[in-house]
Each structure stands twice: as C-alpha cells, then as structure tokens.
Amino acid sequence: MWAIAIILLNYLLGWALLNRLKFSGGRMEIIGLSFPLGLGAATLIVFLLDVLGLPLHRGVVFGAITLAVLILIYFSRQEIRIGLKHLTDKQERRPRQRHPIEIVVVGLLGLIFFISAWRCYFFPVTPYDSIVGIDLVAKYAVMFGKINSPMYSDLAPILSTQPYYAPFTALSQILYRLADLPYGKIWLSLMFLSFMLTLYAHFRARLHPVLAGLLILVLAITPEMYAYTLLLQTDYANAVFVCLGIIYFYRFLKESQGSHFWTGA
C-alpha cells in the first residue's frame, strides 16, 4: 500500500512539474519523464526536511510530498486544464498508425523490466559500497528519523568514504524504505523503465519504428547497463539524469523552447 502510494506521488509530482514548466511532448514521453523528475524532486524535499530539523518519518515525508504535489497542481491548473482538453479533444486525437514491431518491443521491454523489478524487490542489496554506504545511510536515517544519525559515530572505525556518495541514491532509498519495502531499491527499476520509455519516444519520433525498437532493446539488454538496474549503485541513476539533461538541452538549442531548457536543467 505504502509502496504504491509513494510511486504514485513520485509520478504525480513529476507530472505536475512538467505541467508547471509547460512541457510539450507526447504521452509516452510525459509518462517516461514524470518518474525521474518526480523522484528527483521528492529526494530534494527529504533533504530539505532534514535540514529544517523535521523528523524523517513516513507521515512527515509523505505529507510534505503530497503538499508539494497539491501546490504544484494549484499553480499549474491552467496548464493542466489545457493539456487535459488537448487529450480529450476528438479533433486533436488523431490515431497514429502503429507498426507491428512496437508490440514486440513493448512485450520484450516489459519482460526485461519484470526481471529487473522482481530481483530488486526480492533480493537484498549486495554491492559492498552500498551495504556500507548508500543503503546503510538510508537504514539508519529511517531508524533514527534523520540523515545525521549515530551511524557516523558508532561505525566510524569501520567506515571509509562509502557513506559520502552523491546523496540522490541514499535519499531514494530512504523514501522507499519508509514505504515498507524490505530492500527499497524498486525505484531503480522504475527509473530504468522510465528512461527506456523516454528514449523510445525520442527514437520513434525521428527514426523508422523497426530501427527505434532495435536500438532501445539493444540498449536495454547491454549486460553492463542492465546489471546496474539490479544492483544498487549511484552510476545508473546518475547516467539517466545526465543523458536526459543532454537530450533536452540539445532540443532547446534546436527548437528554442524554454520548457526544454528547464526540463534539461
């Protein structure tokens, strides 16, 4: 229940941000972008709560994210109304011809995602750097309700630099451990799926469907890349944000749309 709630809140937060930025894009692109943007914003909220001295308990964190979603929706109500009208307008909804390869791509991508999500949900964190770093920070933060927990003093003799990685991954673990997920890392699989959907939307708009499908599947099953959707590390999430930032900054240079600049930023 709590896991579904935080996933929905992440998607809603990202969707509200896209509306606030007046982002123009297809449905698949919006769905794909909503989760990384929403999760990124949610981790920033967790960090700000900790800085303000508020306890990182489930009610406080989920309540703050819900409040942020409602505020964004309120200030983006005009953009949301226009977007919903566009989606429901019969004259605007022109059926796009689908290529049979898209069914194959969606099916295979779904299978690849299922394996990743299953392993993230049922298998514990295994990389050493995460066990004594990212995930350890999250465990203690959930236990004590703050990031600056006794971990840094109690375990100081046996810790090196692992707890001091860039904070996004540890903050994401805090969010999903608060949702009663035993290992927290299901967000990593959702990041993987969202990234693939966004890239496929870009490829599909610019290339033949067969080529777009082959490219996205080759990228998804590249062993080194796919392994990082199962192993809790900073690398894959950082790569997703950097890649999306470059894509939308490039689109800003080509199309001069301010929303692309701010999305990339």
N, C-alpha and C positions, 0 to 999 in steps of 0.2 A: 504493500500500500504506500508506504513512505517513499520507496524507490520510484514508483510510478509518479508520485507527486513531484519529486524533485526533477525527474526527467521532463515532465510537462511544464514545470516552472522554468526550466532552462530553455525549452523551445519557445515558450510564450515571451520570455524576456528577450531572446534574440529576435523573434518576430516583431515585437514592439519596437526594438531598437532600429530594425530595418525600416519600419514604417516611419519612425521619427526622422530617419535620415533620408526619407523619400526615395528609397531604393526602388529602382525599376528593373525587374527581371522576371523570368519565367517561374512557374510553380516549383519545379524541381530545384531550381537554383535557390529560391527563397527557403524551401524546406532544408536544403543542404547547408545553407549559411546560418540558419537560425540556431542550431545547436552549438557550434563553436563560439558564435558571438554571445549567446546566452550563458554558456558555461564560463566564458572569459569574464563577463560582467558579474556573474554570481560569485566567482572567486574574489573579484575586487571588493564586493560587498562584504564577504567573510573577512577579508583583510582589514577593511575599514572598521568593522565591528570590533575586531581585536584591538586596533589602535585606539578606539574610543573607550576601551575597557569593558565592553559588554561581553557577557559570557557566551561562548560558542556552544550553546545548547540548541537542540532541534527547534524548539518553538521560536527562539530569538532569530536564528538564522533563516528558517523557512518563512517566518513572518516578515523579516526585512526584505527578502527576495520578492515575496508576494506584494508587499507595499511598493517596491520598485516597479514591478510589472503594472500595477494599477496606476501609478503616477505616469508612467510612460504611455499607457493606453489613453489616459485622460488628455495628455498634451499632444497625442498623435491621433485624436479621434477623427479629425477631418481627413487626414491621410488614410486612415483605416476605412472610413466610410467610402472614400473614392476607390480604394483598392477592392473592397467587397463589391461595390457596384460594378466595377470593371469585370470581376469574376462571374457575376450573376447576369450580366447583360447578354442577352441572346445574340445580339448583333456582334458583340465582341468575342463571343465564344465560338470561334471557328474550329471545327475538328481538324486536327493535324494528322496527316497520313502517317501511320505507324509502319515501320519496317519490321518484318518477322524477326530479324536479328535482335531487336530490342527485347523481345520476350525471352530469348536465350540469355542475353546479357543480364537482365533483371533476375532471372532464375539462378544463374551461376553466382551473381553477386550476393543474392540472398543466402545461398548455401555457404559461401565463403564467410559472410558476416555471422551466420548462425554458429559456425565452428568457433570463430573468434569470441563471440559473446558467451557461448557455453563454457569455454575454457576460462574466460575472465570471471564468470560467476562462480564456478565450482572449484577452480584451482587456486591455491594460495599464492601470495607474492613470492617469487623465487629469486630474482636478481639480488645479489649481495648488497649492491649500492642502495637498493630500495628497502631491503629489510632493515638496514642500519641507518637509513636516511629518510627518504621521502615518506615511506609508509610508517616508519617509526614516529616521525614528527606528527603525522595525522593521528595515529593511535593515542599518543599522549595528549594531543590537543583535544580530542573527543573526550578522553578520560577526565582531564582537568578543566576543560572549558576555555582554554587559552593556548595560543601558539607558544608563548614563552613559558613552557611547562618545566617541571622539575627534571625532565629528561636531560636537559643540558648540564645539570649539576650531578644528578645521580649516575649518569652513564658517561660522564666526561672522560674517565680514564680509558675507555674502550672505543670512543668515537674519534673519527678523523674529520674529514671535510664533507662527508656524505650528507649530513643534515642541512648543508648550506647551498644546496642546489637552487636554481631559479624556482620561485615559490609556486608557480601555477599548478604543477602536478601534485604537490603536497596539499594545496588548498582544495583541489578537486577531490582528492582522497578524503579530506575532512568532510566535504559535502556529502559524498556518497556513503561514507561510514556512518554519518549521522542518520542516513536513511535506512539503517539496519541491514545493509548489505555486508555479508561476512568479510569480503576482501575489498570491497569498494570500487574495484577497477573497471566496472562495466562501462563507465563513461568513456574509457579508451576505445572500446568497440563502437560506441555511438559516434565518437569523433571520426573513426575510420569510415563508417558508413556515410556520414555527412560529407566528408571530404570527397569520397568517391562519387556521390550524387552531384556535388557542385562541379567537379571536374567533368563528369559525363555531360552535364548540361552545357558546359562550355564547348566540349568537343562536338556534341550533337548539333550545336548551332552553327558550327563552322566547317565540319567535315562530313563525309558520307557516313551514314549510320553504321555500316559494317566496319569501317576503319575506326570510328569513335568507339564502338563496342570492343574491338580487339585491343585498342590502346588501353582502355580502362581495365580490362581483365588482365592484361599483361602487367600493368602497374599493381593491381590488387594482389596478384599471386607471386610477385617477386619475393623470393624467400626472405631476404634480409628485411624488406619493408613489412611484409606480412607478420614476421616474428614479433615486430615491435607493437603490433596490435594485440598481442597476447601477453607481452612482458611489460611490467610497469617500469617505465623509464621516462626521462624527460624528452628524449630525442624525437619520437614520432609526433607528439603534440606540438613541439616547437617547429618541426618541419611543416606541419599543417598550417600553422599561423603565418609562417614566413612565406610559404607558397601562395596562400590566398592573398596575403598583403601585396606580393609582387604582381599577381594577376590583376587585382583591382586597381593598383596604381598604374599599370600598363594600360588598362581600359580607360582610366581617367585621362591619360596622355593622348589616347586615340580619340576618345569620344567627348572629352571635356565636360563630363557630368560630375558635379560636386559630390553627389552621393557615393560615387565610386571612390573618390579620394578619401572620404571619411570612413567608408567601409574598409578600404585597404589599411588605413591608419589603425 
